[in-house]
Amino acid sequence: MARAGHYCVLAFLMFSSTPAIAQENGDTLVTEITAAPKLKPVKNTFESIWLIDNQTVMVPVKGTFEMDFQHRFGTLKNGYNDFFGLFASSNIRLGFNYVPINNLNIGLGITKYKMTWDLNAKYLILPQTKNGGSPVSVAYYGNIGIDTRPSDNFVYESDRLTYFNQLIVARKFSEKLSAQVAPSISHTNFVEGYYSEPGKISQVRKHDHIAIALGGRYKLTEKMAVLVNYDQPITKHKSGNPHPNIAFGLEVSTSSHAFQFFAGNYYALSPQLNNMYNQYDYTDGQFLIGFNITRLWNY
């Protein structure tokens, strides 16, 4: 009878969904239930949703409202004539974001250049976890931009629209070092010169453009870090091919602020316009000073 009881208990343990270790102590079967370790997400891969000109995988906690202020001065190349670009025509973007549910960030912004409004969203698909699980974080970012300037260049109102889609893969290697890679595709409904004459299509430029961005952060102290970013265009057009962007700078952060000060080659503050049309060439010394400021409130 005791042996039959042992068999019943063993069968229960084999088919139980909870891991267990069994020991036989005389006529008594002693079981020790062990719970599977819970995977914990890695925190603070980056300190901001921005890595200079690109989004990071970071999504603030649910209920966070964020305001972004982004600024790009003119090129340094003109030297003292416009005080190294500080007195040149600048570009500014004001952005507002909110996290309505876990892992989803939605936002709205307006940029001085081409008076472009953008509606954007980012979703953290997969977080990097400790103790096994995923070795990287994966997020999707996309936006729709609309050129709101009065213009006769647009044949249709839909020609004002541009689109951007990006997959961001990041890893926090240590408490100091984080890096990410982000392939993207940009689309514009209207390309300048596309309608060379009514009803005739010119193939000078493509409407879709593929690029890839690489970036990283290295913390110097608890609140200060070095940032680097590189954007490489991949699609080739018959004319007006964009130049790559290389940027580097410093970040100072607190629990509710992040301030990034840097030099790079992008001006537009719209990722699709930067990737498709950037004409600032870093090999010719055409760097622009810029900064990003973010402020967070949690409700």
C-alpha positions as CSV (number, residue, x, y, z in Angstrom):
1,M,0.0,0.0,0.0
2,A,2.9,2.4,0.9
3,R,4.6,1.6,-2.5
4,A,1.4,2.4,-4.4
5,G,1.1,5.7,-2.6
6,H,4.7,6.5,-3.6
7,Y,3.8,5.9,-7.3
8,C,0.8,8.2,-7.1
9,V,2.8,11.1,-5.6
10,L,5.6,10.6,-8.2
11,A,3.0,10.7,-11.0
12,F,1.5,13.9,-9.6
13,L,5.0,15.6,-9.4
14,M,5.9,14.6,-13.0
15,F,2.8,16.1,-14.5
16,S,2.6,19.2,-12.2
17,S,3.4,22.5,-13.9
18,T,5.4,23.6,-10.8
19,P,9.1,22.5,-10.7
20,A,9.7,20.2,-7.7
21,I,12.5,18.2,-6.0
22,A,11.5,15.0,-4.3
23,Q,13.3,13.0,-1.6
24,E,12.4,9.7,0.0
25,N,12.8,9.6,3.8
26,G,11.9,6.2,5.0
27,D,8.2,5.6,4.2
28,T,7.6,9.4,3.7
29,L,8.0,11.3,0.4
30,V,9.2,14.8,1.1
31,T,8.8,17.4,-1.7
32,E,10.5,20.8,-2.1
33,I,8.8,23.2,-4.4
34,T,11.1,25.5,-6.3
35,A,9.7,28.5,-8.1
36,A,11.2,29.6,-11.5
37,P,13.3,32.8,-11.1
38,K,11.3,35.8,-12.2
39,L,12.8,37.8,-15.1
40,K,13.4,41.4,-14.2
41,P,13.7,44.1,-17.0
42,V,16.9,46.0,-17.2
43,K,16.4,49.6,-16.1
44,N,17.8,52.9,-17.6
45,T,19.4,51.6,-20.8
46,F,19.3,55.3,-21.7
47,E,18.4,58.3,-19.6
48,S,16.2,59.9,-22.3
49,I,13.9,59.0,-25.1
50,W,16.4,60.9,-27.3
51,L,19.9,59.9,-28.4
52,I,20.9,63.2,-30.1
53,D,18.9,62.9,-33.4
54,N,17.3,59.5,-32.9
55,Q,14.8,57.9,-30.5
56,T,16.1,55.4,-27.9
57,V,14.2,52.2,-26.8
58,M,13.2,54.0,-23.6
59,V,9.5,54.5,-22.8
60,P,8.8,56.3,-19.5
61,V,6.6,54.7,-16.9
62,K,2.8,54.8,-17.3
63,G,1.3,58.2,-16.6
64,T,4.3,60.2,-17.6
65,F,3.9,63.5,-19.5
66,E,6.9,64.9,-21.2
67,M,7.8,68.1,-22.9
68,D,10.7,68.3,-25.4
69,F,12.6,71.3,-26.6
70,Q,15.0,70.7,-29.4
71,H,17.3,73.3,-31.1
72,R,19.7,73.3,-34.0
73,F,21.9,76.3,-34.8
74,G,23.6,77.0,-38.2
75,T,26.8,75.4,-39.5
76,L,30.1,76.1,-37.8
77,K,31.8,76.5,-41.2
78,N,31.0,80.2,-41.6
79,G,33.1,81.0,-38.6
80,Y,32.9,84.4,-37.1
81,N,30.6,85.8,-39.8
82,D,27.6,84.4,-38.0
83,F,29.5,83.5,-34.8
84,F,30.0,79.9,-35.7
85,G,26.4,79.3,-36.6
86,L,24.9,80.7,-33.3
87,F,23.6,83.8,-35.1
88,A,22.5,81.9,-38.2
89,S,19.0,80.8,-39.0
90,S,18.1,78.1,-36.5
91,N,15.6,75.2,-36.3
92,I,13.4,74.5,-33.3
93,R,11.0,71.7,-32.3
94,L,8.5,71.7,-29.5
95,G,7.2,68.2,-28.6
96,F,4.7,66.8,-26.1
97,N,4.4,63.1,-25.2
98,Y,2.3,61.0,-22.9
99,V,2.4,57.3,-21.8
100,P,-1.3,56.2,-21.5
101,I,-0.4,52.5,-20.9
102,N,2.6,50.5,-20.1
103,N,5.3,50.5,-22.9
104,L,3.4,52.9,-25.2
105,N,4.5,56.5,-25.7
106,I,2.4,58.8,-28.0
107,G,3.3,62.3,-28.9
108,L,2.7,65.5,-30.9
109,G,5.2,68.1,-32.1
110,I,5.8,71.1,-34.3
111,T,9.0,72.0,-36.1
112,K,10.0,75.5,-37.4
113,Y,11.5,74.0,-40.6
114,K,8.7,73.7,-43.1
115,M,6.2,74.2,-40.2
116,T,6.0,70.5,-39.9
117,W,3.6,69.0,-37.4
118,D,4.3,65.3,-36.4
119,L,2.2,62.7,-34.7
120,N,4.4,59.9,-33.3
121,A,4.2,56.7,-31.3
122,K,6.7,54.3,-29.8
123,Y,6.1,50.9,-28.3
124,L,8.5,48.8,-26.3
125,I,8.1,45.3,-27.9
126,L,10.6,43.4,-25.8
127,P,12.6,44.6,-22.8
128,Q,16.1,43.4,-22.0
129,T,16.0,41.2,-18.9
130,K,18.3,40.1,-16.1
131,N,19.0,36.5,-15.2
132,G,18.4,35.2,-18.7
133,G,15.5,36.0,-21.0
134,S,16.1,38.6,-23.7
135,P,19.6,40.0,-24.1
136,V,18.3,43.1,-25.9
137,S,15.5,45.6,-25.8
138,V,13.4,46.0,-29.0
139,A,11.1,49.0,-29.7
140,Y,9.2,50.3,-32.7
141,Y,9.0,54.0,-33.4
142,G,7.0,55.7,-36.2
143,N,5.6,59.1,-37.1
144,I,3.5,61.0,-39.6
145,G,4.6,64.5,-40.6
146,I,2.7,67.2,-42.4
147,D,4.1,70.3,-44.1
148,T,1.7,73.1,-43.2
149,R,3.2,76.0,-45.1
150,P,1.1,77.8,-47.6
151,S,2.5,76.5,-50.9
152,D,1.5,76.0,-54.5
153,N,4.1,73.3,-55.0
154,F,1.8,70.5,-53.8
155,V,-0.4,69.0,-56.5
156,Y,-2.5,67.2,-53.9
157,E,-3.0,67.9,-50.2
158,S,-1.7,64.4,-49.5
159,D,1.6,65.5,-51.0
160,R,2.3,67.3,-47.7
161,L,2.6,64.0,-45.8
162,T,5.8,62.2,-44.9
163,Y,6.2,59.0,-42.9
164,F,8.9,57.3,-40.8
165,N,9.2,53.8,-39.4
166,Q,12.1,52.5,-37.3
167,L,12.9,49.3,-35.4
168,I,15.3,50.0,-32.5
169,V,17.4,47.2,-30.9
170,A,19.5,48.2,-27.8
171,R,21.6,46.5,-25.2
172,K,22.8,47.8,-21.8
173,F,26.3,46.1,-21.6
174,S,27.1,47.5,-18.1
175,E,26.1,50.3,-15.8
176,K,28.2,52.6,-17.9
177,L,27.8,51.4,-21.5
178,S,24.7,51.2,-23.7
179,A,24.4,51.0,-27.4
180,Q,21.7,50.6,-30.1
181,V,21.2,49.9,-33.8
182,A,18.1,51.2,-35.6
183,P,17.2,50.4,-39.3
184,S,14.5,52.7,-40.7
185,I,12.5,53.4,-43.8
186,S,11.3,56.9,-44.7
187,H,8.6,57.8,-47.2
188,T,7.5,61.1,-48.7
189,N,4.4,61.5,-50.9
190,F,6.0,64.4,-52.8
191,V,9.5,64.7,-54.1
192,E,10.7,68.1,-55.4
193,G,10.9,67.8,-59.2
194,Y,8.8,64.6,-59.2
195,Y,6.1,66.3,-61.3
196,S,8.3,67.8,-64.1
197,E,5.2,68.7,-66.0
198,P,1.5,67.8,-65.6
199,G,0.9,64.1,-66.1
200,K,4.6,63.3,-66.6
201,I,6.6,61.4,-63.9
202,S,10.3,62.0,-63.3
203,Q,12.3,59.2,-61.7
204,V,15.0,61.6,-60.3
205,R,14.3,60.6,-56.7
206,K,12.6,57.7,-55.0
207,H,9.8,58.1,-52.5
208,D,11.2,55.6,-50.1
209,H,14.5,55.7,-48.4
210,I,16.2,53.1,-46.2
211,A,18.9,54.1,-43.6
212,I,20.5,52.7,-40.5
213,A,21.4,54.5,-37.2
214,L,24.1,53.5,-34.7
215,G,24.4,55.1,-31.3
216,G,25.8,54.7,-27.8
217,R,26.2,56.2,-24.4
218,Y,29.0,55.9,-21.9
219,K,28.5,57.3,-18.4
220,L,31.3,59.3,-16.9
221,T,29.5,59.9,-13.6
222,E,26.1,59.1,-12.2
223,K,24.6,62.1,-13.9
224,M,26.9,62.8,-16.9
225,A,27.5,60.7,-20.0
226,V,29.2,60.9,-23.4
227,L,26.9,60.4,-26.5
228,V,27.7,59.3,-30.0
229,N,25.4,58.8,-33.0
230,Y,25.9,57.9,-36.7
231,D,23.3,57.7,-39.4
232,Q,24.1,56.0,-42.7
233,P,21.8,56.4,-45.8
234,I,21.5,53.2,-47.8
235,T,19.1,54.0,-50.7
236,K,20.7,55.6,-53.7
237,H,18.8,58.2,-55.7
238,K,19.7,59.6,-59.2
239,S,20.4,63.0,-57.7
240,G,20.4,64.8,-54.3
241,N,21.7,61.8,-52.3
242,P,21.8,62.7,-48.6
243,H,25.0,62.8,-46.6
244,P,25.6,60.7,-43.5
245,N,25.3,62.2,-40.1
246,I,27.8,61.9,-37.3
247,A,27.2,63.5,-33.9
248,F,28.8,63.5,-30.5
249,G,28.1,65.4,-27.3
250,L,27.4,65.3,-23.5
251,E,24.3,64.5,-21.5
252,V,23.4,65.7,-18.0
253,S,20.4,64.1,-16.5
254,T,18.3,64.0,-13.3
255,S,15.2,62.0,-12.4
256,S,13.0,64.5,-14.3
257,H,15.3,66.3,-16.7
258,A,17.8,65.4,-19.5
259,F,20.0,68.0,-21.2
260,Q,22.0,67.0,-24.3
261,F,24.5,69.3,-25.9
262,F,26.3,68.2,-29.1
263,A,27.6,68.8,-32.6
264,G,26.3,67.0,-35.7
265,N,25.2,67.3,-39.3
266,Y,21.4,67.0,-39.0
267,Y,19.2,70.1,-39.1
268,A,15.6,69.2,-40.0
269,L,14.6,67.7,-36.6
270,S,12.3,65.4,-38.6
271,P,13.9,61.9,-39.0
272,Q,12.4,61.3,-42.4
273,L,13.5,64.7,-43.7
274,N,17.0,64.3,-42.2
275,N,17.4,60.8,-43.6
276,M,16.1,61.7,-47.1
277,Y,17.5,65.2,-47.7
278,N,20.4,66.0,-45.4
279,Q,23.0,68.1,-47.4
280,Y,25.3,69.0,-44.5
281,D,28.6,67.2,-45.1
282,Y,30.8,66.4,-42.1
283,T,33.8,65.8,-44.4
284,D,33.5,69.4,-45.4
285,G,33.3,70.6,-41.7
286,Q,29.6,71.4,-41.9
287,F,28.8,70.6,-38.2
288,L,25.9,72.2,-36.4
289,I,25.7,72.8,-32.7
290,G,22.5,71.6,-31.1
291,F,20.8,70.7,-27.9
292,N,17.8,68.6,-26.6
293,I,16.0,69.4,-23.3
294,T,13.4,67.1,-21.9
295,R,11.2,67.6,-18.8
296,L,9.0,64.8,-17.3
297,W,6.0,64.9,-15.0
298,N,4.4,61.8,-13.6
299,Y,0.7,61.7,-12.9
